[in-house]
């Protein structure tokens, strides 16, 4: 039997990982249908009951996370999903003053805490942020009416006295609900450049938005006023030092926020010390101030950063080659460095020419700050266990998407429209005729944290072995990666071992069990 939504709580990563390495399974593969825009962002809500994702068509889709029946393969109840609601968030616009087209692509989604029967989320394209409310309303039916409601009925109702008047009765069916979507607020015309960061504050009243030169603080109830806490003025037009690349607010203190830059620096700001935060309270630097090498600067650019879930002292950041953990009590250098793509370091010139060096890989943290997950190229997702990085770090080789998705009683056919293909079977066959059941085990390799990563870890099908520097007859120009399978977006379900990872064509719902 399936569990009711909201009552299912998977074991935390800390509890499960105590007994050794985890086994990772793919619960579902949600594929993008032909004609819909590429997936651009994914995000779990604070309660872990829903997952929202946006695409390049300006559409935000929400799926509900529940629990499937007991699996015969793993003897566990795995997480699964069903469509919840789909709505158009943004439409293409045109900036007449700058003669610039503004795409409808959804770049950022951030959930706000649930209130009553309503879920709230912020969605953003390049210029405009919108606040959405999703409310579950029970279906209603009326009885004891004063007139017939049968189709085609023309019988007249004669009321001769007060006793002939009936009092209608409204019956609400809470077992069958409709999802009403409302655009509550629109926060616009406050950014002159593309929005690169969005983060709700812990006070549940304000949120921060960032572009490369400015960070604004908004009140959720006020759309016509905004306060700029950071406003960098460039000394000259070609000055691109310390452009803002992302922002993250503390999970417990409304006054703390941090932002990353394109030179690998992270600045921690406290609005209690000054309302204008042009001068940060604390700074973390990955590069020297006089560093001028373009490739070094690009590989250290902060593509994502997160405050620790359990402590304001810890900040996690992702750059092109690695994941770093910073401690505000020791800001001189990162306290932890986890190599993600160090094997690409010798191919930076090729990556720069192909513009792959500008890919923004995201990271996500488990609720107890123990596990870090981030994506890479060639169907690879990396997971690092901070308490046991030598033995419990994983390189997950994701499933191919030519198989049918998981089907369970939790996922029922309804009228909700989704940009994903509905699953049609619970099993499929491999080329040799062997039946493959869901969930499916994900192949994982142990990541050697101690190695220098001068050796490529790509498969033979995706990278030419002749690029090895050990071969004197090497042609360094021979270098290929599977750009169609780069896992840019990751999101960890709160207080569970479930995560969602995605590339432009699909989302994988994965889960770790002991």
C-alpha positions in Angstrom: 0.0 0.0 0.0 1.2 3.5 -0.8 1.8 6.0 2.0 -0.1 9.3 2.1 1.7 12.3 0.8 3.5 14.2 3.6 3.7 11.2 5.9 6.6 9.5 4.1 10.0 10.3 5.5 13.0 8.4 4.1 16.0 7.7 6.4 18.5 10.5 6.5 21.8 10.2 4.7 23.6 10.2 8.0 21.7 7.2 9.4 22.0 5.1 6.2 25.7 5.7 5.5 26.9 4.6 8.9 27.1 1.0 7.8 29.3 1.5 4.7 28.8 2.3 1.0 25.3 3.0 -0.2 23.6 1.4 -3.2 22.1 3.9 -5.6 19.0 3.2 -7.6 17.2 5.0 -10.4 13.5 5.1 -9.5 12.2 7.0 -12.5 13.4 8.6 -15.7 11.2 11.5 -16.8 11.8 12.4 -20.5 11.2 15.6 -22.3 8.6 15.2 -25.1 9.4 16.3 -28.6 8.6 19.9 -29.2 9.0 21.1 -25.6 11.8 23.3 -24.5 15.0 22.0 -22.8 14.9 21.6 -19.0 16.7 24.5 -17.4 16.2 24.2 -13.6 14.9 21.8 -11.0 14.2 22.4 -7.3 12.6 20.4 -4.4 10.4 22.3 -2.0 11.3 22.7 1.7 9.0 19.9 2.8 10.2 17.4 0.2 6.7 16.7 -1.1 7.0 18.4 -4.5 9.6 19.0 -7.2 9.4 21.9 -9.6 11.2 22.3 -12.9 11.3 24.9 -15.6 12.1 24.9 -19.3 13.2 27.2 -22.1 9.5 27.7 -23.1 8.8 29.6 -19.8 6.7 26.7 -18.4 7.0 25.6 -14.8 5.9 22.1 -14.0 5.4 20.6 -10.6 5.3 16.9 -9.7 4.2 15.3 -6.4 6.6 12.9 -4.7 5.1 9.9 -3.0 6.0 6.4 -2.0 5.7 3.3 -4.2 4.7 -0.2 -3.3 7.3 -2.5 -1.8 9.9 -3.3 -4.5 10.6 -7.0 -5.2 14.1 -6.0 -6.3 15.3 -4.1 -3.2 12.6 -4.9 -0.7 12.2 -1.2 0.0 9.5 1.3 -0.7 11.1 3.8 -3.1 10.0 7.3 -4.0 8.0 7.9 -7.2 6.2 10.9 -8.7 3.0 11.9 -10.4 2.0 15.1 -12.2 0.7 17.9 -10.0 0.3 21.1 -12.0 1.8 22.8 -15.1 1.5 26.6 -15.8 3.0 29.2 -18.1 5.3 31.4 -15.9 7.0 33.7 -18.4 6.5 34.9 -22.0 9.0 36.4 -24.3 9.4 40.2 -24.0 11.2 43.0 -25.8 13.1 45.7 -24.1 12.5 48.8 -26.2 15.0 51.0 -24.5 17.9 48.5 -25.1 16.4 47.0 -28.3 16.9 43.6 -26.6 14.8 40.5 -26.7 14.2 38.9 -23.3 13.7 35.1 -23.5 11.0 33.3 -21.6 13.4 30.6 -20.4 13.1 29.8 -16.7 16.5 30.3 -15.1 15.7 30.1 -11.4 13.1 28.5 -9.2 13.0 28.9 -5.4 10.3 27.5 -3.1 8.9 29.4 -0.1 7.6 27.7 3.1 4.1 26.2 2.7 1.2 28.1 4.3 -2.0 26.1 5.0 -3.1 24.4 1.8 -1.0 26.6 -0.4 2.5 26.2 -1.8 4.5 29.3 -2.9 7.4 29.6 -5.3 9.4 32.2 -7.0 10.3 31.8 -10.7 12.6 34.0 -12.8 13.7 34.5 -16.3 16.5 37.0 -17.3 14.7 40.1 -16.0 11.4 39.4 -14.2 10.7 37.5 -11.0 7.2 36.2 -10.2 5.5 34.9 -7.1 3.1 32.0 -7.6 0.6 30.4 -5.3 -0.6 26.8 -5.8 -3.6 26.0 -3.7 -5.3 22.6 -3.3 -9.1 23.1 -3.4 -11.6 20.3 -2.8 -14.1 19.6 -5.6 -17.6 20.9 -4.8 -21.1 19.6 -5.6 -24.5 21.0 -4.7 -27.7 19.2 -3.7 -31.2 20.2 -2.6 -31.5 22.9 -5.2 -34.6 24.9 -6.1 -34.3 24.1 -9.8 -33.5 21.1 -11.9 -29.9 20.8 -13.2 -30.4 17.9 -15.5 -29.2 18.5 -19.0 -32.0 19.7 -21.3 -34.6 19.9 -18.5 -37.2 22.7 -19.0 -39.4 22.0 -16.1 -40.4 25.1 -14.3 -40.2 25.4 -10.5 -43.3 26.9 -8.8 -42.8 28.4 -5.4 -46.0 29.2 -3.7 -44.8 29.6 -0.1 -41.7 29.8 2.0 -41.9 26.1 2.7 -41.3 25.4 -1.0 -37.9 27.1 -0.8 -35.0 24.7 -0.4 -31.7 25.5 1.2 -28.9 24.3 -1.1 -26.2 22.1 0.4 -22.6 22.3 -0.6 -20.7 19.0 -0.5 -16.9 19.1 -0.6 -14.8 16.1 -1.7 -11.4 16.4 0.0 -10.3 13.2 -1.6 -10.4 14.8 -5.1 -8.8 18.2 -5.3 -8.2 20.8 -8.0 -4.9 22.8 -8.1 -5.5 26.5 -8.5 -2.5 28.5 -9.7 -2.4 32.3 -9.0 0.3 34.8 -10.0 0.4 36.8 -6.7 3.2 39.3 -7.4 5.5 40.4 -10.3 8.9 41.9 -9.4 10.2 43.6 -12.5 12.3 46.5 -13.8 15.0 46.3 -11.1 17.8 44.6 -13.0 19.7 45.9 -16.0 21.5 42.6 -16.6 20.5 39.0 -16.5 19.4 37.7 -13.1 22.0 35.1 -11.9 20.8 34.5 -8.3 17.6 34.2 -6.3 17.4 33.3 -2.6 14.6 33.6 -0.1 15.5 34.9 3.3 15.0 33.1 6.6 12.5 35.7 7.8 9.9 34.5 5.3 9.2 38.2 4.4 12.1 39.1 2.0 14.2 37.6 -0.7 17.4 38.6 -2.6 18.0 38.7 -6.3 21.3 39.3 -8.0 22.7 40.2 -11.4 26.4 40.6 -12.3 26.6 44.1 -10.8 23.8 44.4 -8.3 22.0 42.6 -5.4 18.5 43.7 -4.6 16.4 42.9 -1.5 12.7 42.6 -2.0 9.7 42.4 0.3 7.3 39.7 -0.8 4.3 42.1 -0.3 5.9 45.1 -2.1 6.6 45.2 -5.9 7.1 48.9 -6.5 10.0 49.3 -4.1 13.3 47.6 -3.9 16.5 48.1 -1.9 19.9 47.7 -3.4 22.3 46.3 -0.8 25.1 46.0 -3.3 25.6 48.1 -6.4 29.0 47.8 -8.1 29.9 50.6 -10.5 32.5 49.7 -13.1 35.5 52.0 -13.5 35.6 51.2 -17.2 33.5 49.2 -19.7 36.0 46.4 -20.1 36.3 45.8 -16.3 34.9 42.4 -15.6 36.6 41.7 -12.3 34.4 40.3 -9.5 31.2 40.0 -11.4 28.5 38.4 -9.3 27.6 34.8 -10.3 25.3 33.6 -7.6 23.8 34.3 -4.1 22.7 32.3 -1.1 21.0 33.3 2.1 21.5 31.7 5.5 19.0 29.1 6.5 18.7 30.5 10.0 19.8 34.1 10.1 17.8 36.7 8.0 20.7 39.1 8.0 23.4 36.8 6.5 23.9 36.2 2.8 26.9 35.3 0.6 27.6 35.8 -3.1 30.1 34.4 -5.4 32.1 36.0 -8.2 33.7 35.1 -11.5 37.2 35.3 -9.9 36.5 32.5 -7.4 35.8 34.7 -4.5 33.0 34.4 -2.0 31.9 37.4 0.1 29.9 37.0 3.3 27.7 40.0 4.2 25.7 40.9 7.3 23.0 43.6 7.0 23.2 44.2 10.7 26.6 45.8 10.4 25.6 48.0 7.4 22.5 48.3 5.2 24.8 48.9 2.2 27.0 45.8 1.9 29.6 47.1 -0.7 32.2 46.1 1.8 31.8 42.5 2.9 32.1 41.3 6.5 34.3 38.4 5.4 35.9 37.3 2.1 37.1 33.9 0.8 39.5 34.0 -2.1 40.5 31.2 -4.4 42.9 33.3 -6.6 45.5 35.9 -5.9 44.4 39.5 -6.6 47.0 39.8 -9.4 46.0 36.6 -11.2 45.7 37.4 -14.9 45.5 34.0 -16.7 42.1 33.8 -18.4 41.8 30.0 -18.2 42.6 30.0 -14.5 40.1 32.6 -13.8 37.4 30.8 -15.7 37.9 27.5 -14.0 37.7 29.1 -10.6 34.5 31.1 -11.3 31.8 30.2 -8.7 28.9 28.6 -10.6 26.9 27.8 -7.5 27.1 28.3 -3.7 25.1 27.1 -0.7 25.0 27.8 3.0 25.2 24.7 5.2 21.9 23.4 6.3 23.0 23.0 9.9 25.5 25.8 10.4 26.0 29.4 9.1 29.8 28.9 9.4 30.0 26.5 6.4 29.6 27.5 2.8 29.8 25.1 -0.2 30.9 26.3 -3.6 31.2 24.8 -7.1 33.6 25.8 -9.8 34.3 24.2 -13.0 36.8 21.6 -11.7 35.9 21.0 -8.1 33.7 21.5 -5.1 35.0 23.5 -2.1 34.0 23.8 1.5 34.7 27.1 3.2 34.6 27.8 7.0 34.2 31.3 8.1 36.4 30.6 11.1 39.3 29.9 8.7 38.7 32.1 5.7 42.3 31.9 4.2 41.7 28.7 2.3 39.0 26.1 1.7 38.9 23.4 4.4 37.8 20.7 1.9 38.4 20.4 -1.8 36.6 17.6 -3.7 37.9 17.0 -7.3 35.0 16.7 -9.8 36.6 17.2 -13.2 40.3 17.7 -12.5 41.0 15.3 -15.4 39.9 18.1 -17.8 42.6 20.5 -16.6 44.9 19.6 -19.5 42.2 20.2 -22.0 41.2 23.7 -21.0 42.1 25.3 -24.3 39.9 22.9 -26.2 37.1 23.4 -23.7 37.4 27.2 -24.0 37.2 27.1 -27.8 34.1 24.9 -27.6 32.6 27.2 -24.9 32.1 24.2 -22.6 34.2 26.1 -20.0 31.2 28.4 -19.4 28.9 25.6 -18.3 27.3 26.3 -14.9 27.2 23.1 -12.8 25.1 23.3 -9.7 25.5 21.5 -6.4 23.2 20.3 -3.7 23.7 19.4 0.0 21.9 16.8 2.1 19.9 18.1 5.0 22.6 17.1 7.5 25.4 18.7 5.5 27.1 15.3 5.2 26.7 14.5 1.5 27.5 16.8 -1.5 26.1 16.0 -5.0 27.0 17.7 -8.3 27.0 16.8 -12.0 29.6 16.4 -14.7 29.8 15.3 -18.3 29.3 11.9 -20.0 26.3 10.7 -17.9 28.2 11.2 -14.6 27.0 12.5 -11.3 29.4 12.8 -8.3 28.5 12.3 -4.6 30.9 13.0 -1.8 30.5 11.8 1.8 32.2 14.4 3.9 32.6 12.1 6.9 34.2 9.3 4.9 35.4 10.7 1.5 37.9 8.0 0.9 35.5 5.0 1.0 32.1 6.6 0.5 32.4 8.8 -2.5 30.6 7.8 -5.7 30.8 8.4 -9.4 27.3 7.5 -10.6 26.9 6.4 -14.2 23.4 7.4 -15.1 20.9 5.2 -16.9 20.2 5.5 -20.6 16.8 7.0 -21.5 15.7 4.6 -24.2 13.7 2.6 -21.5 10.2 3.1 -20.2 9.8 4.9 -16.9 8.6 3.4 -13.7 4.9 2.8 -13.2 3.2 2.5 -9.8 -0.3 2.7 -8.3 0.7 6.1 -6.8 1.0 7.5 -10.3 -2.5 7.7 -11.6 -3.8 9.0 -14.9 -5.3 12.4 -14.6 -6.0 15.4 -16.7 -2.9 17.3 -15.7 -0.7 18.2 -18.6 3.0 17.6 -18.3 5.9 18.2 -20.6 7.1 14.6 -19.8 6.0 11.4 -21.4 3.8 9.4 -19.1 5.2 6.0 -18.1 3.5 3.1 -19.7 5.1 0.0 -18.2 6.8 -1.2 -15.0 9.4 -3.3 -16.9 11.1 -3.5 -20.2 13.5 -5.9 -21.9 17.2 -5.6 -22.5 18.7 -6.5 -25.9 19.3 -10.1 -24.7 15.7 -10.5 -23.7 16.2 -10.3 -19.9 13.4 -8.4 -18.2 14.6 -5.2 -16.5 12.5 -4.1 -13.5 12.3 -0.8 -11.7 14.0 0.6 -9.7 17.3 -0.1 -11.4 20.7 -0.2 -9.8 23.0 2.6 -10.9 26.6 1.6 -11.6 28.9 3.5 -9.3 32.6 3.7 -9.1 34.8 4.8 -6.1 36.3 8.2 -6.5 39.9 8.3 -5.6 40.1 11.6 -3.7 43.9 11.3 -3.2 44.8 11.0 -6.9 45.9 14.0 -8.9 43.4 13.3 -11.7 45.9 13.6 -14.5 44.3 10.5 -16.0 41.0 10.9 -17.8 38.1 9.0 -16.2 35.8 9.2 -19.3 34.8 6.0 -21.0 36.4 4.9 -24.2 33.3 5.6 -26.1 33.4 9.3 -25.3 37.0 10.3 -25.2 39.9 9.3 -27.3 42.6 7.5 -25.3 45.2 9.0 -27.6 44.9 12.3 -25.6 47.0 10.8 -22.8 50.0 12.8 -22.1 52.0 9.6 -21.6 52.0 9.1 -25.3 54.6 11.2 -27.1 52.8 10.9 -30.4 49.7 12.5 -29.0 47.5 14.9 -30.9 46.2 17.2 -28.2 43.4 18.5 -30.5 41.7 15.1 -30.3 39.2 15.6 -27.5 35.5 15.0 -27.3 32.9 14.9 -24.6 29.2 14.0 -24.7 27.8 17.5 -24.4 24.2 16.2 -24.6 24.6 14.4 -21.3 26.0 17.0 -19.0 24.2 17.0 -15.7 24.0 20.7 -14.8 21.0 20.6 -12.4 20.8 18.7 -9.1 18.5 18.9 -6.1 18.5 16.9 -2.9 15.1 16.0 -1.3 15.1 17.3 2.3 15.7 14.7 5.0 16.0 11.7 2.7 18.4 10.0 0.5 16.4 10.9 -2.6 17.7 13.4 -5.2 16.7 14.6 -8.6 19.4 15.2 -11.3 18.8 16.5 -14.8 20.2 17.4 -18.2 18.3 19.3 -20.9 16.3 16.3 -22.0 15.3 14.5 -18.8 15.1 14.2 -15.1 16.3 11.2 -13.1 14.8 10.5 -9.7 17.5 8.5 -7.8 17.7 7.1 -4.3 20.3 5.5 -2.1 19.6 2.6 0.3 21.9 0.5 2.4 
